[in-house]
Amino acid sequence: MIAKGDKGNSIVILPTKQYETKIQNFLDEHNFHTSNTDPTKIFQNQIRKTINNHRIFIPHNFKWKYITLNPSAPTIKGLIKIHKHNQPICPSVNW
């Protein structure tokens, strides 16, 4: 796998299993909770229902300003810290 280094304009080549292990270790150490399903559609439906039920506050013409089309859950990528021992990751979340 080719990953970006944390500092400088460098790339790091490492086995995919090692990269996945670093990501999993980071998630475990910082008590993150992972989910097998994407709750984004459920949240988006709740937002749409709320906007549609409150037409007094949000006129019909403006409701699309508050709804994201094709939403998705953020993903995590790890930038490898090449300047530290054991080369841990620096998390980068696409949001």
OpenMM code with the backbone's topology and positions (N, CA, C; nanometers):
from openmm import Vec3, app, unit

residues = "MET ILE ALA LYS GLY ASP LYS GLY ASN SER ILE VAL ILE LEU PRO THR LYS GLN TYR GLU THR LYS ILE GLN ASN PHE LEU ASP GLU HIS ASN PHE HIS THR SER ASN THR ASP PRO THR LYS ILE PHE GLN ASN GLN ILE ARG LYS THR ILE ASN ASN HIS ARG ILE PHE ILE PRO HIS ASN PHE LYS TRP LYS TYR ILE THR LEU ASN PRO SER ALA PRO THR ILE LYS GLY LEU ILE LYS ILE HIS LYS HIS ASN GLN PRO ILE CYS PRO SER VAL ASN TRP".split()
positions = [
    Vec3(0.0841, -0.1167, 0.0000),
    Vec3(0.0000, 0.0000, 0.0000),
    Vec3(0.0890, 0.1234, 0.0000),
    Vec3(0.0431, 0.2257, -0.0687),
    Vec3(0.1131, 0.3529, -0.0719),
    Vec3(0.0313, 0.4524, 0.0086),
    Vec3(0.0924, 0.5116, 0.1104),
    Vec3(0.0253, 0.6086, 0.1962),
    Vec3(0.1080, 0.7364, 0.2005),
    Vec3(0.0439, 0.8436, 0.2376),
    Vec3(0.1114, 0.9718, 0.2480),
    Vec3(0.1770, 0.9841, 0.3847),
    Vec3(0.2952, 1.0440, 0.3869),
    Vec3(0.3639, 1.0695, 0.5129),
    Vec3(0.3044, 1.1912, 0.5817),
    Vec3(0.3173, 1.1966, 0.7138),
    Vec3(0.2586, 1.3052, 0.7915),
    Vec3(0.3321, 1.4374, 0.7697),
    Vec3(0.4627, 1.4352, 0.7706),
    Vec3(0.5403, 1.5580, 0.7536),
    Vec3(0.6162, 1.5539, 0.6225),
    Vec3(0.6255, 1.6676, 0.5609),
    Vec3(0.6980, 1.6755, 0.4352),
    Vec3(0.6133, 1.6223, 0.3214),
    Vec3(0.6684, 1.6242, 0.2065),
    Vec3(0.6004, 1.5727, 0.0878),
    Vec3(0.6549, 1.4336, 0.0583),
    Vec3(0.6218, 1.3380, 0.1411),
    Vec3(0.6772, 1.2045, 0.1253),
    Vec3(0.5663, 1.1011, 0.1165),
    Vec3(0.6033, 0.9865, 0.0612),
    Vec3(0.5106, 0.8738, 0.0563),
    Vec3(0.5740, 0.7578, 0.1322),
    Vec3(0.4879, 0.6706, 0.1816),
    Vec3(0.5322, 0.5548, 0.2582),
    Vec3(0.4737, 0.4309, 0.1930),
    Vec3(0.5566, 0.3307, 0.1726),
    Vec3(0.5103, 0.2038, 0.1174),
    Vec3(0.5160, 0.1008, 0.2297),
    Vec3(0.4001, 0.0391, 0.2590),
    Vec3(0.3933, -0.0605, 0.3644),
    Vec3(0.2856, -0.1625, 0.3301),
    Vec3(0.2944, -0.2821, 0.3910),
    Vec3(0.1917, -0.3837, 0.3648),
    Vec3(0.0531, -0.3364, 0.4089),
    Vec3(-0.0490, -0.3740, 0.3352),
    Vec3(-0.1861, -0.3326, 0.3643),
    Vec3(-0.2294, -0.3778, 0.5036),
    Vec3(-0.1924, -0.4989, 0.5422),
    Vec3(-0.2288, -0.5507, 0.6754),
    Vec3(-0.1713, -0.4621, 0.7851),
    Vec3(-0.0482, -0.4162, 0.7677),
    Vec3(0.0154, -0.3313, 0.8675),
    Vec3(-0.0574, -0.1975, 0.8775),
    Vec3(-0.0972, -0.1407, 0.7657),
    Vec3(-0.1724, -0.0153, 0.7642),
    Vec3(-0.3071, -0.0325, 0.8350),
    Vec3(-0.3793, -0.1399, 0.8030),
    Vec3(-0.5080, -0.1665, 0.8660),
    Vec3(-0.4928, -0.1886, 1.0163),
    Vec3(-0.3848, -0.2527, 1.0576),
    Vec3(-0.3582, -0.2747, 1.1996),
    Vec3(-0.3342, -0.1421, 1.2706),
    Vec3(-0.2602, -0.0512, 1.2074),
    Vec3(-0.2345, 0.0808, 1.2660),
    Vec3(-0.3649, 0.1586, 1.2830),
    Vec3(-0.4523, 0.1526, 1.1835),
    Vec3(-0.5818, 0.2208, 1.1933),
    Vec3(-0.6644, 0.1608, 1.3070),
    Vec3(-0.6714, 0.0275, 1.3119),
    Vec3(-0.7505, -0.0393, 1.4154),
    Vec3(-0.6951, -0.0113, 1.5548),
    Vec3(-0.5630, -0.0105, 1.5688),
    Vec3(-0.5024, 0.0208, 1.6986),
    Vec3(-0.5362, 0.1629, 1.7421),
    Vec3(-0.5335, 0.2570, 1.6484),
    Vec3(-0.5684, 0.3945, 1.6819),
    Vec3(-0.7135, 0.4030, 1.7292),
    Vec3(-0.8051, 0.3357, 1.6593),
    Vec3(-0.9460, 0.3384, 1.6979),
    Vec3(-0.9677, 0.2747, 1.8349),
    Vec3(-0.8972, 0.1652, 1.8608),
    Vec3(-0.9110, 0.0961, 1.9892),
    Vec3(-0.8539, 0.1787, 2.1051),
    Vec3(-0.7381, 0.2431, 2.0837),
    Vec3(-0.6729, 0.3197, 2.1894),
    Vec3(-0.7541, 0.4429, 2.2304),
    Vec3(-0.8283, 0.4995, 2.1374),
    Vec3(-0.9004, 0.6224, 2.1654),
    Vec3(-1.0510, 0.6005, 2.1850),
    Vec3(-1.0900, 0.4763, 2.2069),
    Vec3(-1.2281, 0.4391, 2.2405),
    Vec3(-1.3316, 0.4858, 2.1384),
    Vec3(-1.2994, 0.4746, 2.0113),
    Vec3(-1.3973, 0.5046, 1.9079),
    Vec3(-1.4904, 0.3858, 1.8913),
    Vec3(-1.6130, 0.4123, 1.8513),
    Vec3(-1.7092, 0.3067, 1.8259),
    Vec3(-1.7294, 0.2980, 1.6745),
    Vec3(-1.7177, 0.1780, 1.6228),
    Vec3(-1.7392, 0.1581, 1.4799),
    Vec3(-1.8770, 0.0974, 1.4577),
    Vec3(-1.9284, 0.1162, 1.3378),
    Vec3(-2.0599, 0.0651, 1.3035),
    Vec3(-2.0518, -0.0098, 1.1707),
    Vec3(-2.1261, -0.1171, 1.1616),
    Vec3(-2.1283, -0.1935, 1.0366),
    Vec3(-2.2270, -0.1360, 0.9361),
    Vec3(-2.3153, -0.0512, 0.9838),
    Vec3(-2.4138, 0.0100, 0.8948),
    Vec3(-2.3912, 0.1606, 0.8901),
    Vec3(-2.4382, 0.2211, 0.7842),
    Vec3(-2.4242, 0.3655, 0.7661),
    Vec3(-2.5544, 0.4327, 0.8105),
    Vec3(-2.5529, 0.5055, 0.9235),
    Vec3(-2.6761, 0.5680, 0.9735),
    Vec3(-2.7121, 0.6980, 0.9012),
    Vec3(-2.6358, 0.7362, 0.8007),
    Vec3(-2.6563, 0.8644, 0.7342),
    Vec3(-2.7948, 0.8754, 0.6719),
    Vec3(-2.8440, 0.7692, 0.6093),
    Vec3(-2.9760, 0.7752, 0.5460),
    Vec3(-3.0868, 0.7952, 0.6491),
    Vec3(-3.0732, 0.7324, 0.7634),
    Vec3(-3.1736, 0.7474, 0.8696),
    Vec3(-3.1766, 0.8921, 0.9178),
    Vec3(-3.0581, 0.9494, 0.9417),
    Vec3(-3.0509, 1.0889, 0.9855),
    Vec3(-3.1045, 1.1834, 0.8790),
    Vec3(-3.0721, 1.1568, 0.7542),
    Vec3(-3.1183, 1.2418, 0.6450),
    Vec3(-3.2708, 1.2379, 0.6340),
    Vec3(-3.3300, 1.1201, 0.6510),
    Vec3(-3.4762, 1.1096, 0.6475),
    Vec3(-3.5403, 1.1872, 0.7618),
    Vec3(-3.4799, 1.1826, 0.8804),
    Vec3(-3.5318, 1.2590, 0.9946),
    Vec3(-3.5250, 1.4088, 0.9670),
    Vec3(-3.4161, 1.4533, 0.9079),
    Vec3(-3.4017, 1.5954, 0.8756),
    Vec3(-3.5060, 1.6373, 0.7732),
    Vec3(-3.5259, 1.5565, 0.6707),
    Vec3(-3.6260, 1.5888, 0.5678),
    Vec3(-3.7669, 1.5956, 0.6265),
    Vec3(-3.8017, 1.5012, 0.7135),
    Vec3(-3.9343, 1.5021, 0.7756),
    Vec3(-3.9534, 1.6268, 0.8618),
    Vec3(-3.8500, 1.6626, 0.9369),
    Vec3(-3.8591, 1.7812, 1.0228),
    Vec3(-3.8773, 1.9074, 0.9394),
    Vec3(-3.8017, 1.9194, 0.8315),
    Vec3(-3.8132, 2.0371, 0.7442),
    Vec3(-3.9506, 2.0422, 0.6793),
    Vec3(-4.0011, 1.9289, 0.6331),
    Vec3(-4.1328, 1.9255, 0.5689),
    Vec3(-4.2460, 1.9545, 0.6678),
    Vec3(-4.2291, 1.9170, 0.7941),
    Vec3(-4.3331, 1.9405, 0.8945),
    Vec3(-4.3319, 2.0832, 0.9495),
    Vec3(-4.2288, 2.1588, 0.9238),
    Vec3(-4.2175, 2.2951, 0.9762),
    Vec3(-4.2060, 2.3955, 0.8623),
    Vec3(-4.3056, 2.3990, 0.7813),
    Vec3(-4.3048, 2.4892, 0.6654),
    Vec3(-4.3173, 2.6363, 0.7039),
    Vec3(-4.3611, 2.6627, 0.8250),
    Vec3(-4.3721, 2.8017, 0.8703),
    Vec3(-4.2323, 2.8624, 0.8856),
    Vec3(-4.1397, 2.7846, 0.9418),
    Vec3(-4.0050, 2.8343, 0.9670),
    Vec3(-3.9159, 2.8277, 0.8429),
    Vec3(-3.9338, 2.7228, 0.7636),
    Vec3(-3.8529, 2.7050, 0.6423),
    Vec3(-3.9471, 2.6951, 0.5240),
    Vec3(-3.9557, 2.7997, 0.4422),
    Vec3(-4.0429, 2.7951, 0.3250),
    Vec3(-4.0015, 2.6853, 0.2275),
    Vec3(-4.0970, 2.6395, 0.1512),
    Vec3(-4.0753, 2.5303, 0.0567),
    Vec3(-3.9612, 2.5610, -0.0411),
    Vec3(-3.9487, 2.6857, -0.0815),
    Vec3(-3.8453, 2.7245, -0.1783),
    Vec3(-3.7041, 2.7136, -0.1215),
    Vec3(-3.6892, 2.7234, 0.0107),
    Vec3(-3.5572, 2.7262, 0.0726),
    Vec3(-3.5161, 2.5955, 0.1385),
    Vec3(-3.6015, 2.4929, 0.1357),
    Vec3(-3.5684, 2.3703, 0.2084),
    Vec3(-3.4468, 2.2985, 0.1516),
    Vec3(-3.4169, 2.3181, 0.0249),
    Vec3(-3.3027, 2.2496, -0.0357),
    Vec3(-3.1699, 2.3075, 0.0107),
    Vec3(-3.1738, 2.4240, 0.0724),
    Vec3(-3.0508, 2.4806, 0.1274),
    Vec3(-3.0043, 2.4038, 0.2511),
    Vec3(-3.0974, 2.3334, 0.3150),
    Vec3(-3.0666, 2.2664, 0.4405),
    Vec3(-3.0560, 2.1149, 0.4269),
    Vec3(-3.0677, 2.0649, 0.3058),
    Vec3(-3.0604, 1.9210, 0.2823),
    Vec3(-2.9388, 1.8915, 0.1958),
    Vec3(-2.8565, 1.7985, 0.2396),
    Vec3(-2.7409, 1.7564, 0.1623),
    Vec3(-2.7838, 1.6460, 0.0669),
    Vec3(-2.7531, 1.6633, -0.0601),
    Vec3(-2.7842, 1.5601, -0.1577),
    Vec3(-2.6748, 1.4543, -0.1558),
    Vec3(-2.7147, 1.3299, -0.1574),
    Vec3(-2.6236, 1.2148, -0.1536),
    Vec3(-2.5242, 1.2220, -0.0375),
    Vec3(-2.5711, 1.2270, 0.0856),
    Vec3(-2.4786, 1.2333, 0.1990),
    Vec3(-2.4112, 1.0983, 0.2222),
    Vec3(-2.2951, 1.1025, 0.2847),
    Vec3(-2.2253, 0.9788, 0.3201),
    Vec3(-2.1508, 1.0012, 0.4511),
    Vec3(-2.1237, 0.8933, 0.5182),
    Vec3(-2.0516, 0.9009, 0.6447),
    Vec3(-1.9052, 0.9334, 0.6173),
    Vec3(-1.8397, 1.0059, 0.7075),
    Vec3(-1.6986, 1.0370, 0.6867),
    Vec3(-1.6124, 0.9122, 0.6971),
    Vec3(-1.5016, 0.9128, 0.6271),
    Vec3(-1.4076, 0.8010, 0.6305),
    Vec3(-1.2772, 0.8482, 0.6929),
    Vec3(-1.2055, 0.7542, 0.7528),
    Vec3(-1.0784, 0.7873, 0.8164),
    Vec3(-0.9642, 0.7333, 0.7310),
    Vec3(-0.8605, 0.8141, 0.7207),
    Vec3(-0.7366, 0.7723, 0.6550),
    Vec3(-0.6241, 0.8047, 0.7512),
    Vec3(-0.5194, 0.7271, 0.7463),
    Vec3(-0.4073, 0.7499, 0.8359),
    Vec3(-0.2852, 0.7987, 0.7621),
    Vec3(-0.2341, 0.9123, 0.8061),
    Vec3(-0.1068, 0.9612, 0.7549),
    Vec3(0.0015, 0.9033, 0.8450),
    Vec3(0.1019, 0.8404, 0.7868),
    Vec3(0.2056, 0.7727, 0.8639),
    Vec3(0.3050, 0.8754, 0.9178),
    Vec3(0.3278, 0.8718, 1.0493),
    Vec3(0.4239, 0.9621, 1.1120),
    Vec3(0.5631, 0.8996, 1.0985),
    Vec3(0.6341, 0.9398, 0.9961),
    Vec3(0.7643, 0.8785, 0.9682),
    Vec3(0.8735, 0.9287, 1.0625),
    Vec3(0.8481, 1.0354, 1.1358),
    Vec3(0.9481, 1.0933, 1.2252),
    Vec3(0.9395, 1.0368, 1.3667),
    Vec3(0.8489, 0.9415, 1.3927),
    Vec3(0.8331, 0.8856, 1.5275),
    Vec3(0.8628, 0.7360, 1.5271),
    Vec3(0.8981, 0.6857, 1.6448),
    Vec3(0.9261, 0.5432, 1.6619),
    Vec3(0.7982, 0.4625, 1.6383),
    Vec3(0.8063, 0.3489, 1.5755),
    Vec3(0.6950, 0.2595, 1.5393),
    Vec3(0.6009, 0.3210, 1.4360),
    Vec3(0.6283, 0.4384, 1.3903),
    Vec3(0.5508, 0.5070, 1.2868),
    Vec3(0.3995, 0.4952, 1.3077),
    Vec3(0.3464, 0.5614, 1.4135),
    Vec3(0.2008, 0.5614, 1.4338),
    Vec3(0.1328, 0.6440, 1.3253),
    Vec3(0.0018, 0.6521, 1.3294),
    Vec3(-0.0707, 0.7287, 1.2280),
    Vec3(-0.1194, 0.8611, 1.2851),
    Vec3(-0.1387, 0.9530, 1.1958),
    Vec3(-0.2072, 1.0787, 1.2263),
    Vec3(-0.3392, 1.0698, 1.1514),
    Vec3(-0.4522, 1.0651, 1.2217),
    Vec3(-0.5795, 1.0445, 1.1524),
    Vec3(-0.6204, 1.1661, 1.0693),
    Vec3(-0.6765, 1.1380, 0.9553),
    Vec3(-0.7310, 1.2412, 0.8677),
    Vec3(-0.8708, 1.1946, 0.8279),
    Vec3(-0.9716, 1.2755, 0.8616),
    Vec3(-1.1094, 1.2371, 0.8352),
    Vec3(-1.1656, 1.3222, 0.7225),
    Vec3(-1.2180, 1.2567, 0.6208),
    Vec3(-1.2790, 1.3259, 0.5093),
    Vec3(-1.4222, 1.3616, 0.5484),
    Vec3(-1.4474, 1.4902, 0.5652),
    Vec3(-1.5797, 1.5316, 0.6061),
    Vec3(-1.6274, 1.6442, 0.5202),
] * unit.nanometer
topology = app.Topology()
chain = topology.addChain("A")
for resn in residues:
    res = topology.addResidue(resn, chain)
    for name in ("N", "CA", "C"):
        topology.addAtom(name, app.Element.getBySymbol(name[0]), res)
